[in-house]
Each structure stands twice: as C-alpha cells, then as structure tokens.
Amino acid sequence: MKKMKKLLFMTLITFNSFGQINYLVINEVMVSNDTALVDEYGEFDDWIEIYNNGNNSINLFGYHLSDDEAELEKYSFPSIDLNPDEYLIIWADDGYDKQGVFHANFKMSSAGESLFFTDPDLNIIDQVEWGPMEADIAYARVPNGVGEFMIQQHTFGANNEGPTSSLLSHNNDSKKIINTINILGQKTNNSVNIYLEIHQDYSVSKKAVLNY
C-alpha cells in the first residue's frame, strides 16, 4: 500500500519494455454514478476516462484495466486508436459479455479501492487510489492529464479544467484555519490554484480553486 501511494503523483511519462514512452493516463473516474450520466443502454454505470496527453496516436490493443493488482488483465482494450488530446470512456459495469468492448468486466467500489492501467507487457503505467466517494461526483486529474486527482463535478470526455468543472474541498469547516499556503504560486498556466490549509489542530487539508 505504501508503494502505491508513492506512485500516485508520479511523472506521467513512463517507459514500457521496448523503451517507448507512454502518454496514456487515467484522467477521471466516477465510482458511484447514481443520476449523473447514462450509457448507450440507458443505465447509470460507473465509468473510467482514459486520456492521451502525448503528440501521437496510440493503439490501445493489449492494454488493460483492473481493480485488482493480482489480476491485472481483468479488462483488455480492443484495437482502437486514441489520438492526441482525445478521451475514451470505459463503463465499469461488469457488462463486457452483454454490452460490448467498451464495458469493463468489473465494477468499482464507492467505499474505496484502487484502479490499475497496464500496458501489453502488464507494466503498471498509471494507477489511482480513492477513499469513500459520494454519488455523482468525479475524481479527476487537475491540471488536466498531468495533475493530482481532485474531487470535482464531472467533465465526462472533456478537459478537467473546463467550464463545467467545479473543484470540491475535503475541508472540515469546524476547524479553524491558521495559515494558507499556495503550493503552485499565485498564478499558474492552467488557471488553477492549489492551497494547503493548516488548521488549529495542526492538521493539513488541500483545496483547489479554478480561476475563470
């Protein structure tokens, strides 16, 4: 578990066994989709968004998704090209056999678990871990494609810093804030400020704010 946490905010440019750079990332997940979005069958299923933050098209054949590190080949992508700055949605509804190749054969838990994204050689190229999540709320990378995961309104198939996004905070309002630190500086290229708030009880929480 400690190793997993260290990898969570790693540099998202990794190498496979052939020395090729991987630019594919898990960009956003919704693990409790009650009323937010329906799939092509009219069902409110959980979903995973994959994003290509590179400059070249990548064929996903042989890549995998899984919620179990001991069984990394749970879901295998079909042969599909993901172009630069393009998104692909996989529905995590255990519906692969009945609903098609863009439906994973596992579900995700809103109580908390991990998701693993592997290349054809089963190297873990990206992963995300979450705790208990509320319904219809997304867990997304901010800045888009490269940042840490933040709890926010979903941006299904789009940039996580778009006009529909709204970053939410883990803050406990009953705690008195005694100091605030902007850890990315006063301004960023992505119009996102990320703060550390230090509370009176010496706990620290993180808050992200979009600047429109």
C-alpha positions in Angstrom: 0.0 0.0 0.0 2.8 2.4 0.8 4.4 1.8 -2.6 1.0 2.5 -4.3 0.8 5.9 -2.6 4.2 6.9 -3.7 3.3 6.2 -7.4 0.1 8.2 -7.2 1.7 11.5 -8.1 4.5 10.2 -10.3 5.6 11.8 -13.5 3.0 10.6 -16.0 5.6 9.9 -18.8 6.7 6.3 -18.4 8.6 3.7 -20.5 7.5 0.3 -21.5 9.8 -2.7 -22.0 10.6 -1.6 -25.6 11.9 1.8 -24.4 8.8 3.6 -25.8 7.2 6.5 -23.9 3.7 6.0 -22.6 1.5 9.1 -22.6 -1.7 7.4 -21.7 -3.3 8.2 -18.3 -6.3 7.5 -16.2 -7.7 11.0 -16.3 -11.1 10.8 -14.4 -13.3 8.2 -12.7 -16.8 8.2 -11.4 -17.3 5.3 -9.0 -20.8 6.0 -7.9 -22.9 7.1 -10.8 -26.5 7.3 -9.5 -28.0 10.0 -11.7 -25.2 11.8 -13.5 -24.9 10.1 -16.9 -26.3 7.1 -18.7 -24.6 4.8 -21.1 -25.9 3.7 -24.5 -28.2 1.2 -22.7 -29.8 3.9 -20.6 -28.0 2.7 -17.4 -26.3 4.8 -14.7 -23.0 2.9 -14.7 -19.6 3.9 -13.2 -17.0 5.0 -15.7 -13.3 5.5 -16.4 -11.8 8.1 -18.6 -8.5 7.4 -20.5 -6.6 10.4 -22.0 -3.8 10.7 -24.5 -1.6 13.6 -23.4 1.1 12.9 -26.0 1.6 14.1 -29.5 1.0 10.8 -31.3 -1.9 8.4 -31.8 -1.7 5.2 -29.7 -3.5 2.0 -30.4 -4.9 0.6 -27.1 -4.9 -3.1 -28.2 -3.4 -5.2 -25.4 -3.7 -2.5 -22.7 -5.6 -3.5 -19.6 -7.6 -2.1 -16.7 -8.2 -3.8 -13.3 -9.3 -3.1 -9.8 -7.1 -6.0 -8.6 -3.3 -5.8 -8.7 -3.1 -9.6 -8.5 -5.3 -9.8 -11.7 -4.2 -7.0 -14.0 -5.8 -8.5 -17.1 -9.4 -8.2 -16.0 -10.3 -5.9 -18.8 -8.5 -5.7 -22.2 -8.9 -2.8 -24.6 -10.0 -3.5 -28.2 -8.0 -2.3 -31.1 -8.8 1.4 -31.1 -6.6 4.4 -31.8 -6.6 7.2 -29.2 -5.4 10.4 -30.8 -3.5 13.2 -29.1 -5.8 15.2 -26.7 -8.5 12.6 -27.1 -10.6 10.8 -24.4 -12.0 7.3 -24.2 -14.7 6.3 -21.8 -14.9 2.7 -20.4 -18.0 1.8 -18.4 -17.2 -0.2 -15.3 -20.4 -2.1 -15.1 -19.3 -5.8 -15.4 -21.1 -5.7 -18.7 -18.4 -6.8 -21.1 -20.1 -10.0 -22.2 -23.5 -8.5 -22.7 -22.9 -4.8 -23.6 -19.7 -4.7 -25.6 -16.0 -4.0 -25.6 -16.3 -0.6 -24.0 -17.8 -2.1 -20.9 -15.3 -3.5 -18.4 -15.9 -6.8 -16.7 -15.6 -5.4 -13.2 -17.2 -2.7 -11.1 -15.6 0.0 -8.9 -16.4 0.5 -5.2 -17.5 3.8 -3.9 -16.2 2.7 -0.5 -12.7 3.0 -1.7 -10.2 0.9 -3.8 -7.6 1.2 -6.5 -7.6 1.1 -10.3 -4.6 -0.1 -12.4 -3.8 0.7 -16.0 -1.3 -1.6 -17.6 0.5 -1.8 -21.0 0.6 -5.0 -23.1 3.5 -6.3 -21.0 1.5 -5.8 -17.8 3.7 -2.9 -16.6 1.6 -0.6 -14.5 1.7 2.7 -16.4 -0.8 4.5 -14.2 -3.0 3.9 -11.2 -5.3 5.8 -8.8 -6.5 5.1 -5.3 -9.5 6.6 -3.7 -11.4 6.5 -0.4 -15.2 6.8 0.2 -16.8 8.8 -2.6 -20.2 10.5 -2.8 -22.6 9.7 -5.6 -22.4 11.5 -8.9 -19.0 13.1 -8.0 -15.9 12.6 -10.1 -12.3 12.1 -9.2 -10.2 13.8 -11.8 -6.7 15.0 -12.6 -6.1 18.7 -12.2 -4.3 20.1 -14.2 -5.9 18.0 -16.9 -3.9 14.9 -17.8 -0.9 15.6 -15.5 -2.1 16.7 -12.1 -3.1 15.1 -8.9 -6.6 13.7 -8.5 -9.2 16.1 -7.1 -12.8 15.6 -6.2 -15.0 17.7 -8.5 -18.0 17.8 -10.7 -17.6 15.5 -13.7 -16.2 16.6 -17.0 -17.2 13.5 -18.9 -15.0 13.1 -22.1 -13.6 16.6 -21.8 -10.9 18.7 -20.2 -11.0 18.6 -16.4 -10.5 22.3 -16.2 -13.4 23.1 -18.5 -16.4 25.4 -17.7 -18.5 22.5 -16.3 -15.9 21.5 -13.7 -16.2 22.7 -10.1 -13.5 21.6 -7.7 -14.7 20.5 -4.2 -12.8 20.6 -1.0 -12.2 18.0 1.7 -12.1 20.7 4.3 -13.8 20.4 7.7 -15.5 23.8 8.3 -15.4 23.2 12.0 -11.6 23.5 12.1 -10.1 27.0 12.4 -7.6 27.8 9.6 -4.5 29.5 10.9 -2.4 29.6 7.7 -2.9 29.1 4.0 -0.1 28.2 1.5 -0.4 28.4 -2.3 1.8 25.5 -3.3 1.7 26.3 -7.0 2.4 30.1 -6.7 0.0 33.0 -7.2 -0.7 32.2 -10.9 -0.5 29.0 -13.0 -0.7 28.4 -16.7 -3.8 26.3 -16.1 -5.7 28.9 -14.0 -5.7 26.5 -11.0 -4.5 27.5 -7.6 -3.9 24.6 -5.1 -3.7 25.5 -1.4 -2.6 23.8 1.7 -4.7 24.9 4.7 -3.1 24.5 8.1 -5.7 24.1 10.9 -5.5 25.0 14.6 -5.2 21.3 15.5 -2.1 21.1 13.1 -4.0 19.0 10.6 -3.5 20.0 6.9 -6.0 19.9 4.1 -5.8 20.7 0.5 -8.1 23.0 -1.5 -8.1 23.6 -5.3 -9.7 26.7 -6.8 -10.4 27.3 -10.5 -9.8 30.9 -11.7 -12.2 31.8 -14.6 
